[in-house]
Amino acid sequence: MGNSQSPPADPRFSSATRAFTQKDLEDLNSLFVSLAAQSKSNNEYISLSVFQAYFGLKSYLGERLFDLVTQQRKDNKLTFHDLVIAKSVYEKGTRDDIEEFIYQLLNVKGDGVVGRCDIESVLAAILRSIFSLEASNPGLNSHREIINVFLNAAKFSKVVEGAAEKSMSFEDFRSWCALLPSVRKFLGSLLIPPDAGRLGSQVPHLVHGDNINPDLILLREEYAWHIGGALPHHELVEWKLLYHSAINGMSFRVEWVIVHLNCRNGEGPTILIIKDKDGYIYGGYASQPWERHGDFYGDLKSFLFQLYPKASIFKPTGANNNVQWFSLLLWHKAVGCKGLRVSIFFSEMSASSIGTDIGDPGFSSSLAFGVLSRRKRFVLIWVLLSGGFLILLFGFVICLYLLPTVRLFHLKVIQVKLKRITTFGCAANFSSESIPNGIGFGGRVNHFGLFLSASFDVGQTFTCTTFGSPCLSKTNRIFPEVIECWGIVQNEAQQEKLDAAKGTVLERFKEDRHMLNMVGLANSSE
């Protein structure tokens, strides 16, 4: 196989052929013959120009890859043996073999030192290839900021004798790849033709309404490509803007936003992005739909990410399962009268039909009203209502109805506490030290990987063992400036899986019970 004028048999070639089936080798030979014919080499070799054109790598990256595949002979000739050996290592080798090959690929200058300039050249080539920019295109300048964002995630710890700057060691490279899976995927699939669905080259189609200025959108195409590196192929087709604070406002309660997102996204995966007043941009991907839970839930597909001033992705470490948490018990008021305590709970839940326009959330409300005496009797009544004032008024009427001997002038408020429970993404609860009121991802109570208060005006981000992530912003306390949420559009098959995974009504009531347990009122005796 191959042509008769190939160099003497290389023992590496014999070993490499064992990584392929006979059909694979025949296909490789057909490819070689075709490209060699285009190179006008009498079927002896593939030229650099033909190699770059076929694999879509018209840049320093293509030249360096060609150099490695030809075993750095510098003769501008890629033989069939070269192709088989390179593919056996680059595509069929162990993880260490593949990453060592990619690490050498980053050394654009070929001097054995992977410096910052090398990484910058490789990133420019990647963006040029994915976004179809020519080297002379002014649009490439707009990618300069993105290149710096990816560079900022890299470490250069290797001391090089005689060099003014440190270089990237192999371990630095592996850590960088873990933070930038999109870069790792792209660099690991360069010997696959672009039209064959090269991994790491997919950019989701971003869909948003005409009523928003594109300049206000946080999620640039380059950011979407970066986030998409941690997602499966079927989730990289279309992403739809579900919520943007510039349109929907920052004053809506988080529970409205959650229901609005679920209504518009069919309860599929969502991506939350925040830009705070320090200019940092970050967020989280939630693989599970927003459903009421009284405890952490979700799976290990969720992750946190940074977009600016550096780009990184933090996947679950397995240290704990504190991934997502969402609950909708909102208000609790306790009123006392001569040894009695009246507890009113207000839980706002989505109705069967939900409004799609801003200002028309279409909620229905439920009221839980209880009277607890010193003799440890507790009465719980659920009534469907709408409107906060009517709820309070109706509660006191029921109180007087149940306790006819109580005179109105004896009533006095001994304790009034307004507590909201809402969890968007991964954690939200009461405004108390034990259960905060807001939305978040990972970590633990009051020490979340990412957290927003229910009013969207303040939040926190801490080092998080759930995702192995650092503080995502300049400080632990954050003040959001822009918030947006994108829904990953699901195909019919994926949507059917989501529908099948939904819990029953009884399972959802169990969450209500769990939430009352959390606040110590499921079996109250005081």
N, C-alpha and C positions, 0 to 999 in steps of 0.2 A: 504494500500500500504506500501511497506517496509516489514521487517520481524517482526514476532510476538514477538520477544524478544527485541525489541527496547526499550529504556528508556521511562519513562512516558512522555505523550504528553507535549511538550513545547509550550506555547502560541505563541512563535515566529515562530514555525513551521506552525501552523494554518494560521498565517498571511502571511508567506512566500509562502505557496501553492497558494495563490490568485494571485501571480505574474506570474503564469504559466498556460498554457492551460492543459487540461487533457492529450493531446498527449505529451506535454513536460514532464509532471510528469511520464508518462509511460516510456518514453525514459530514463529519469533519473534513474528510478527504474531498468530498464534493464542494464544500465551501472553499477549501484551499485552492482547488483547481479553478474555480470561478474567479476568485480574487487574483490568483496568479495570472490568469488570462488578461484581466484588466490591467495588470501591472506590465504586460508585454514582456514577460521574463522567460518565455518558452516553458511555462509551467514549473519553473524552478523555485520561485520565491514570490512573496508579496512585498510590494514597495511601501514605504512610509505613507505616501500620499493616498494610496488606495486603502490602506489600513485605517487611516484617520477618517476618510470619507465614509467607509462602511460602518464603523463603530461610532460615528458622530462625535469625534473628539479632535476637533481642529484647534488645538491649543497646546500649551506646555504639557498638559496632562496627557494628551495623546502621544506626544513625543517621548515622554518619560515611560509610558506604558509600553510603547514599541521597543524602547531600549531594553526594558526588563524582559520582555517576551523573547527578544533576540539574544538574550543572555549577555547583553552589553558588548557585543562584538564590534559595534560601530560600523558595520558594513552595509547598512540599509537593506538587509535581506532577511526576511522572515520565512523560514523553511517550515515544511510540514512537521518535522520533528519539534521545532520550536513551539508551534501551535499546540501540539498534543501535550508537551511537557508543561507549558504554561497553564493550560486549562486543567490539567490534573492537579496542579498545586493550588491554583487560584479558585477553582470551583469544586474540586473533589477532596482537597486536603483537609487536615485537621484545622481547628480554630486557630491554633498557634501558627500553622503554616500560612493560612490565609492572611492573618493579621500582620505577619512578618512581611509578606509580599506587599500588602497595602502600605505598610510603614516605609518600605523602600520606595514605593511609588511617590510618597510625599516629598522625597528628597529630589526635588526638581533639578537642582544643579548637578546632582550625581557626585557630590563631594563627601558623602557619608555623614553629613550634618543636616538635620531637619530643623531649620531655623524659622523664624517668624515670616520672613519673606517667602519661603517655600510654601508655608501654609496659606499665605495670602494669595499666591499665584494659583494654588489648587482650588481654593474657594471661588476665586474669580472665574476659573474654568468651569467649575460645577454650575454656577449660576448662569454663565453664558450658555451652557449646554441645555439646562432645564428650561430657561426662559427665552431661548432662541435669540440671544443678543449677539451681534457682531462686535468684534473688538473695537471698531470705530464708532459704535452706536453710543450717542450721548446718554442713553438710558442706563448704560453700565455704571455711570457715575452715581446714579441713584442707588445702586447696590453697594456702594462703598460703605455706607453706614451698616448695612446688613453684614458685610464681610467683617467689619470691626466687632459686631455683636458676637459672631461665631468665634472670632479670634480671642475675645475676652474670656471665653470659657476654657481656653487652652492653658496648660501649664508648660513652662520651659525650665526644667530643673537640671538639665545635664550641662555640666561645666565642660567647655571645649577649650583645650589649651591653645592660647594665642588668639582666641576669639573674644570680642568685647561683650557679646551677649551670650546667654545660656541658650541651649537648644532643647528640642523636645526629645525626651527619652522614649523608649518603647513603652514603658509603663505610663508615662504621660499621655502617649498616644492612645493607649487602651482606655484610660480614664476619660479622655476627650470623646472617644467614640461612644462610650456609655452615655454621655450627656447629650450627644448629637446623633441619635440613631439614623436620622435621614442621611447624614454625611456617610456614615458607615455603610448603609445599604447601597448608596450610589457608588461608592468606591469599591464595593465588593461585587459589583455586577457589570463592570466596564466591558467585559468580553462578550456581553450579550447585546445584540443589535438593538438600537432604540425602538424600532418598530415591533419588537418582540415583547414589549412590556417590561423594560428594564426596571428592576427594583430601585427605589429611591428617586425615581424621576416623576412620580405622579404628584400633581398639584390639584387639590379639590377645586371644583368650580364654586366660587363664592357668590351667593345670591342674596341681594338685599333690595328693598323697595326703592322707587325713584324719589321718594320723599326725604331721602337722606343724602347729604353731601358726601361723596366718596372720600373726601379728605378727612372726614370725621371718623372714619372706620379705623379701629385699632388693628384689626386682623389683615395685614398685608399678605399678598400671595406668598412672599418668602417666609413669613411667619407660619402660614398654613402648611407649607411644605415641611418646615421644621417640626411642627406638631404632628403632622401626618406620618413622620418617620416611626412613630411609636404605635401606629394603628394598622389594622389589617387592610388589605387591598379594597374590600367591599365598602369600607367607610371613607374612601378617598374620592368618591364620585362627586357629590354635591353637599355643600354646607349652606344652611339657610340662616340668615340673621333673624333671631326671634325677639331679641330685646336690645335696645340701645338707650342709654340714659339721656342722650341728646334729643331723642324723640319721645320716649316713654316717661322721661323725668326720673329724678332721684327720690321723689317723695312718696311713691307708691309703697305700700307695705309689701314685704318680701313674699308673703303668702299669695298675694295677687299675682306677682311675677311668676311664682312657681306654677300655679294653675294655668296661667297664660302660656307658659312654655310647654307644659304637657299637652295642652289643647292644640297648639300649633305644630308641635313636633311629633305627635303620635307616640309620646312617651319613649322616644329613642334616646341615644346618647347625646350629651350636650357638652359644650365647651364654654366655660366662664372665663372672661378676660377682664382684667382690672388695670387701669392706669391711675396711679396715685399722684398726689400733689408734689411728690419729689421727682416725678417723671419716670418712675419705674413701671414696667409693664410685665404682668405675670398672670397666672390663673391656674385652672385645673380642668381636667377632662373627667367627666362622670359617665361611666359606662351604663349605669342603671337609671331608670326613669325616676322622677321625683315623686315618691309615694310616702305617705305618712308612716313614720317609724318612731318608736320610743327608745330605740337604741341604735348603735352603729350598724350599718348594713352595707351592702355592695360587694364587689368582687375585686380581684387583684388586677383587673384591666385598667382601673382608674389610675391617674397620675397627676402630679403637679408639674408646672413648667415655668420657665422664665423666658421673656422675649427681649427685654431691654433693661439695662445696658449690656447684658450678656444673655446668650441663649443657652438654655439647659432644660433637660427633661429628667424628672425624678420618678422612677417607677417604684412600686411597693417593694419593700425589702423582705416582707414576711415576718417582721418583728411582732406585728399585731394585725388585727382585722378591723381596726378603727378607720374605715374608709369613708363610707357615706352614712348620713343620719339626717332624717327629715321628719318633723312633727308639726302638727297644726293646731295644737291646743294653745289658745291665744291669751285670753284674759281670765284672771282669777281675782275675785273680790270677796273679802271676808267681813261680815257685819255682825256685831254682837248686840244682844239685848237681854239683860238680867240672867246671866248664866247660860244663854243660848248663843250659838254661833251659826250664822247663815253663810253658806258658801255658794257663790255663784260662779259657774264656769261658762265661758263663752268660747266655743270652738268653731272656727270658720272653715268650712270645707267646700269643695267644688260642687256645683250643682250639675244636674245632668246636661244642661245646656249652658255654655260659658260664652260670654261676649268676646268678640275679637277686636273691638275698637277700644282705644284708650279712653278711660273714664267709664267703661261699661263692663266691669269684671264679671257680672252675671253670677255672683255668689249667692248661695243660700247659707243661712246661719243656724246653728243649733245651740240651745241653751240648756245647760245642766244646772238644776237648782236643788240645793240640799239644805236641810235643817238638822243640826246636830245638837242634841241636848246633853246635859251632864250625865244622864242615865244611859249614854252611849247609844242613842237611837239616831239613825241616819236615814233620811228620805231623799231619794234622787229622782228627779223628774226631767225628761227631755222634751223640749218643745221646739218646733221649727219656727223661726222668726226671721225678720230682717230689720236691721236698724238697731244701733246701740242703745238709744234712749228707751225705746219700747221694751228692750230686754230687761233693763234695770227696773223699769216701772212694773213690768209683769212679774218680776221676781219678788218684789215687795208685796204685791197683791196675793201671790201664792203663799207667801210667808204668813200674812194675816189670816188667810183662809185656813191654813193648817193649824194655826195657833190662835183661835178666837179669843182666848183670854188675855192675849198680849195687847196692851194699849199703845197706840201710836206714839204718845208723848214719852213713853218709857224707852223707845228705841233710841239708841245712840250709837254712833259709829265708833267702835273701839279699835278697829284695824281695817285699813284700806290698803290693799296692795295691788298694783297693776303689774301683772306679769304676762309677758308674751312668750309663746313658744313657737318658733318657726325654724325649720332647718332646711337650708337650701344646699344641696350638695352633700355635705358630709357632717354637719353638726349644727343644730340650732335649738335653743331652749329658753328657759326662763331667764329673766334679767336678775340673776342672783349669782352669788359667788360659786354655787355648786352647779347651776345649770344656766349658762348664758343665753341670751336672746339674740339669735342671728343665724348666719349660714357659714359653712366652712368645710374644710377638707382635712382629714387625718389628725394625728396627734392625740391629745386628750383634752378634757374640759379645761378651759382657760389657758391652754397651751397648744393651740391648733397649728397645723402646718400653714393653713390659710383660713381666715375667719372674717366675716362681715357682720356687723350688727344688723338687726332687722330693718332699721331705718336707712341702711346703705351709706351712712355718713362717717362711719368709723369702723376700724377692724384691727386685726393683729396677724402677725406671721412670725412663727418661731421655728427653730430647728426641730425637725420632725422625724422621729424614728420610723413612723409608718412608711414614709417615702424616702427616707434618707436625705431629706432636703434641708438646706440652710434657711435662714431668714431670707425671704424672697425680695425684700425691699431694703431701703437704707436703714430703717429702724423697725423695731418690733411693732410699734403702733402705727397704723396706716390710715390715711384719709383719702378715700377714693375720689377721683376727679371725673373719670369716665368708666362706665361699666357696660359691657355688652355680652350677650350670650348667643351662641350659634348652635343650631341643631343639625345633627348629621342625618341626612335624608336616608331612610331605609328602603331597600327594595321590598317587594311583597313577601319574599321568603323570610327575610329578617324580621319583618313586622309580625308575621305569623308566630315566630319564635317568641317575640316579646309578649304577644297576647297570651300565648300558652303559659308563659312564666308568671303571669299576674296571680296574685293571691286571691283567695275567696273572700266573701264578705265576712265570714267568721274570723278569718285570719286578720282582717283589718280591724275588727272590733277588739281583737286581742291586743293590738297596738295601743288602742285607747286605754285599755285596762293597765297596760304596762306604764303608760305615761302618768296615770294617776298614782301608781305605785311609786314612781320616781319623785313625786312631790309629796308623798306621804299621806295621800287622801283617799286611796282606794279602800282602805279599811280604817277610816278615821275613828278615833275614840275620844277625842278631846273637844 
